[in-house]
Amino acid sequence: MDDQTRIEIEAAAFRRLRQHLMEDRKDVQNIDLMNLAGFCRNCLSRWYQEAAAERGIELSKDEARETYYGMPYDDWKTQNQTEADATKQAAFEKAFKENVTDKA
């Protein structure tokens, strides 16, 4: 497989993952993704922002989130996010530290 085809396939897989998380499974909370997989939608938008920066394209955190979420992040939270209980919040603190804080 040539590099361009590989890049196109990887991009298509990313777009399908985004569709799955943003359209097919809005019910899956970011905190649940982070607690189980060590990443969430916000991580994906941050990785998008970092990939743009590597190519000299400046995106703010809010711009990257809006690009990924398809709307302002606060709107997404209002429409889709539910309150997490104390157990989930504690697990999130641990997962965030292990997967985001130490890697940033």
C-alpha positions as protocol buffer text, in pm:
chain_id: "A"
residue {
  index: 1
  type: MET
  ca { x: 0 y: 0 z: 0 }
}
residue {
  index: 2
  type: ASP
  ca { x: 139 y: 341 z: -89 }
}
residue {
  index: 3
  type: ASP
  ca { x: 164 y: 620 z: 170 }
}
residue {
  index: 4
  type: GLN
  ca { x: -117 y: 832 z: 22 }
}
residue {
  index: 5
  type: THR
  ca { x: -361 y: 541 z: 25 }
}
residue {
  index: 6
  type: ARG
  ca { x: -264 y: 455 z: 384 }
}
residue {
  index: 7
  type: ILE
  ca { x: -320 y: 818 z: 489 }
}
residue {
  index: 8
  type: GLU
  ca { x: -660 y: 824 z: 319 }
}
residue {
  index: 9
  type: ILE
  ca { x: -763 y: 498 z: 488 }
}
residue {
  index: 10
  type: GLU
  ca { x: -644 y: 623 z: 827 }
}
residue {
  index: 11
  type: ALA
  ca { x: -838 y: 947 z: 775 }
}
residue {
  index: 12
  type: ALA
  ca { x: -1150 y: 753 z: 678 }
}
residue {
  index: 13
  type: ALA
  ca { x: -1119 y: 538 z: 991 }
}
residue {
  index: 14
  type: PHE
  ca { x: -1084 y: 852 z: 1205 }
}
residue {
  index: 15
  type: ARG
  ca { x: -1393 y: 1007 z: 1043 }
}
residue {
  index: 16
  type: ARG
  ca { x: -1587 y: 687 z: 1112 }
}
residue {
  index: 17
  type: LEU
  ca { x: -1473 y: 687 z: 1476 }
}
residue {
  index: 18
  type: ARG
  ca { x: -1584 y: 1049 z: 1505 }
}
residue {
  index: 19
  type: GLN
  ca { x: -1923 y: 963 z: 1352 }
}
residue {
  index: 20
  type: HIS
  ca { x: -1964 y: 670 z: 1589 }
}
residue {
  index: 21
  type: LEU
  ca { x: -1889 y: 883 z: 1897 }
}
residue {
  index: 22
  type: MET
  ca { x: -2071 y: 1197 z: 1784 }
}
residue {
  index: 23
  type: GLU
  ca { x: -2377 y: 1054 z: 1610 }
}
residue {
  index: 24
  type: ASP
  ca { x: -2423 y: 685 z: 1682 }
}
residue {
  index: 25
  type: ARG
  ca { x: -2330 y: 679 z: 2053 }
}
residue {
  index: 26
  type: LYS
  ca { x: -2401 y: 1023 z: 2198 }
}
residue {
  index: 27
  type: ASP
  ca { x: -2518 y: 833 z: 2506 }
}
residue {
  index: 28
  type: VAL
  ca { x: -2164 y: 723 z: 2592 }
}
residue {
  index: 29
  type: GLN
  ca { x: -2026 y: 984 z: 2828 }
}
residue {
  index: 30
  type: ASN
  ca { x: -1675 y: 1125 z: 2797 }
}
residue {
  index: 31
  type: ILE
  ca { x: -1605 y: 1027 z: 3156 }
}
residue {
  index: 32
  type: ASP
  ca { x: -1695 y: 664 z: 3077 }
}
residue {
  index: 33
  type: LEU
  ca { x: -1464 y: 666 z: 2773 }
}
residue {
  index: 34
  type: MET
  ca { x: -1179 y: 810 z: 2978 }
}
residue {
  index: 35
  type: ASN
  ca { x: -1233 y: 569 z: 3266 }
}
residue {
  index: 36
  type: LEU
  ca { x: -1245 y: 263 z: 3041 }
}
residue {
  index: 37
  type: ALA
  ca { x: -1017 y: 351 z: 2749 }
}
residue {
  index: 38
  type: GLY
  ca { x: -794 y: 631 z: 2875 }
}
residue {
  index: 39
  type: PHE
  ca { x: -918 y: 879 z: 2613 }
}
residue {
  index: 40
  type: CYS
  ca { x: -1237 y: 1065 z: 2528 }
}
residue {
  index: 41
  type: ARG
  ca { x: -1381 y: 1301 z: 2270 }
}
residue {
  index: 42
  type: ASN
  ca { x: -1184 y: 1589 z: 2422 }
}
residue {
  index: 43
  type: CYS
  ca { x: -863 y: 1391 z: 2377 }
}
residue {
  index: 44
  type: LEU
  ca { x: -949 y: 1338 z: 2011 }
}
residue {
  index: 45
  type: SER
  ca { x: -1008 y: 1711 z: 1964 }
}
residue {
  index: 46
  type: ARG
  ca { x: -676 y: 1783 z: 2140 }
}
residue {
  index: 47
  type: TRP
  ca { x: -495 y: 1535 z: 1915 }
}
residue {
  index: 48
  type: TYR
  ca { x: -656 y: 1710 z: 1618 }
}
residue {
  index: 49
  type: GLN
  ca { x: -528 y: 2044 z: 1749 }
}
residue {
  index: 50
  type: GLU
  ca { x: -179 y: 1899 z: 1802 }
}
residue {
  index: 51
  type: ALA
  ca { x: -171 y: 1752 z: 1450 }
}
residue {
  index: 52
  type: ALA
  ca { x: -269 y: 2091 z: 1308 }
}
residue {
  index: 53
  type: ALA
  ca { x: 3 y: 2263 z: 1513 }
}
residue {
  index: 54
  type: GLU
  ca { x: 262 y: 2019 z: 1375 }
}
residue {
  index: 55
  type: ARG
  ca { x: 167 y: 2151 z: 1033 }
}
residue {
  index: 56
  type: GLY
  ca { x: 186 y: 2516 z: 1137 }
}
residue {
  index: 57
  type: ILE
  ca { x: -191 y: 2559 z: 1170 }
}
residue {
  index: 58
  type: GLU
  ca { x: -294 y: 2739 z: 1488 }
}
residue {
  index: 59
  type: LEU
  ca { x: -619 y: 2622 z: 1647 }
}
residue {
  index: 60
  type: SER
  ca { x: -735 y: 2720 z: 1992 }
}
residue {
  index: 61
  type: LYS
  ca { x: -867 y: 2452 z: 2225 }
}
residue {
  index: 62
  type: ASP
  ca { x: -1220 y: 2583 z: 2165 }
}
residue {
  index: 63
  type: GLU
  ca { x: -1173 y: 2588 z: 1786 }
}
residue {
  index: 64
  type: ALA
  ca { x: -1045 y: 2231 z: 1786 }
}
residue {
  index: 65
  type: ARG
  ca { x: -1334 y: 2116 z: 2003 }
}
residue {
  index: 66
  type: GLU
  ca { x: -1588 y: 2291 z: 1783 }
}
residue {
  index: 67
  type: THR
  ca { x: -1432 y: 2130 z: 1474 }
}
residue {
  index: 68
  type: TYR
  ca { x: -1447 y: 1787 z: 1637 }
}
residue {
  index: 69
  type: TYR
  ca { x: -1786 y: 1822 z: 1808 }
}
residue {
  index: 70
  type: GLY
  ca { x: -1948 y: 2004 z: 1516 }
}
residue {
  index: 71
  type: MET
  ca { x: -2074 y: 2270 z: 1757 }
}
residue {
  index: 72
  type: PRO
  ca { x: -1945 y: 2470 z: 2052 }
}
residue {
  index: 73
  type: TYR
  ca { x: -1841 y: 2233 z: 2331 }
}
residue {
  index: 74
  type: ASP
  ca { x: -2077 y: 2396 z: 2582 }
}
residue {
  index: 75
  type: ASP
  ca { x: -2368 y: 2322 z: 2347 }
}
residue {
  index: 76
  type: TRP
  ca { x: -2260 y: 1957 z: 2321 }
}
residue {
  index: 77
  type: LYS
  ca { x: -2238 y: 1930 z: 2700 }
}
residue {
  index: 78
  type: THR
  ca { x: -2584 y: 2084 z: 2743 }
}
residue {
  index: 79
  type: GLN
  ca { x: -2738 y: 1847 z: 2488 }
}
residue {
  index: 80
  type: ASN
  ca { x: -2557 y: 1524 z: 2575 }
}
residue {
  index: 81
  type: GLN
  ca { x: -2362 y: 1523 z: 2900 }
}
residue {
  index: 82
  type: THR
  ca { x: -2505 y: 1396 z: 3226 }
}
residue {
  index: 83
  type: GLU
  ca { x: -2377 y: 1448 z: 3580 }
}
residue {
  index: 84
  type: ALA
  ca { x: -2121 y: 1190 z: 3694 }
}
residue {
  index: 85
  type: ASP
  ca { x: -2141 y: 1035 z: 4037 }
}
residue {
  index: 86
  type: ALA
  ca { x: -1855 y: 1048 z: 4288 }
}
residue {
  index: 87
  type: THR
  ca { x: -1725 y: 703 z: 4191 }
}
residue {
  index: 88
  type: LYS
  ca { x: -1697 y: 796 z: 3824 }
}
residue {
  index: 89
  type: GLN
  ca { x: -1535 y: 1129 z: 3912 }
}
residue {
  index: 90
  type: ALA
  ca { x: -1273 y: 956 z: 4129 }
}
residue {
  index: 91
  type: ALA
  ca { x: -1198 y: 704 z: 3853 }
}
residue {
  index: 92
  type: PHE
  ca { x: -1171 y: 992 z: 3607 }
}
residue {
  index: 93
  type: GLU
  ca { x: -914 y: 1174 z: 3822 }
}
residue {
  index: 94
  type: LYS
  ca { x: -699 y: 860 z: 3818 }
}
residue {
  index: 95
  type: ALA
  ca { x: -747 y: 795 z: 3444 }
}
residue {
  index: 96
  type: PHE
  ca { x: -681 y: 1159 z: 3355 }
}
residue {
  index: 97
  type: LYS
  ca { x: -359 y: 1162 z: 3558 }
}
residue {
  index: 98
  type: GLU
  ca { x: -240 y: 837 z: 3401 }
}
residue {
  index: 99
  type: ASN
  ca { x: -340 y: 914 z: 3042 }
}
residue {
  index: 100
  type: VAL
  ca { x: -336 y: 1289 z: 2998 }
}
residue {
  index: 101
  type: THR
  ca { x: -148 y: 1478 z: 3269 }
}
residue {
  index: 102
  type: ASP
  ca { x: 164 y: 1262 z: 3265 }
}
residue {
  index: 103
  type: LYS
  ca { x: 171 y: 1262 z: 2885 }
}
residue {
  index: 104
  type: ALA
  ca { x: 115 y: 1633 z: 2824 }
}
